[in-house]
């Protein structure tokens, strides 16, 4: 039938239309680079906001850069990586209309999107394996907000 489409490819197509911003601190730099390789292989476009190497930097600077970009459009999302994921999470959530979620596994990642409409994922490079992190990124980019009863709750934030 003419209207039949491959939902997996459609989902990836939709997220190609989104703007994805990514950044890390020095502790998350190596994982950030691995995530970029993964995104490149999937032909998913992104904007790397830094840093360009693993020299010591302050994580709030990069969390604020990503949060400022993400909040300019409801179609924007962000990926932040630091040693624990917590520092980036705290800094990003200081911004209005940002719902950053620190994710540890597929379930926490999917729920952050399904129920909380998270627009930034934060990952801890010292707490997650590369493989688990990439699965979380994939789930974050391919899980849609359920809306419904959750929409009312998200509005209260």
C-alpha positions, 0 to 999 in steps of 0.5 A, a space after each residue: 500500500 502507498 502509505 505503508 512506511 518503515 516506522 524505524 526509518 521514519 523515527 530516525 528521519 524525524 530525529 534527523 530533523 531535530 537539532 541535537 547539541 552535544 557537549 562534555 567536560 574533560 571527564 566526559 570528553 572520550 565518551 562524547 567522542 564515542 557518541 559522535 562516532 555513533 551518531 555519524 554512523 547513523 547519519 544523525 546530524 549534531 552540533 558539538 559545542 565542545 570542548 575540543 580536547 580533554 584538557 580540564 574545563 568547568 562542566 557548568 560552562 558546557 551545560 549552559 551552552 547546550 541548555 541555551 541552544 536546546 531551549 530555543 526550539 521544542 524540537 531541539 535536544 541535548 546530550 551532556 557528558 561529565 564524570 558522574 552526569 550529575 553536575 551537567 544535570 544540575 547546571 542544565 536544569 537551572 534553565 527554564 524549559 529544560 528538562 535534563 534527565 540523568 540516565 543510567 540504563 534503557 529504562 530510565 532513559 525511556 521513562 525520561 522521554 515517555 513520562 517527563 519529555 526530557 529534552 537533554 540527557 546527561 550521562 556519567 562517563 565514570 558510571 556507564 560503559 560506552 555500550 550502555 551509553 550508546 544504547 541510552 543515546 539511541 533510546 533517548 533520540 527514538 522515544 517519543 513523549 507519551 503526553 496524556 496524563 504526563 503532559 499535565 504534570 510536565 506543565 507543572 514543572 
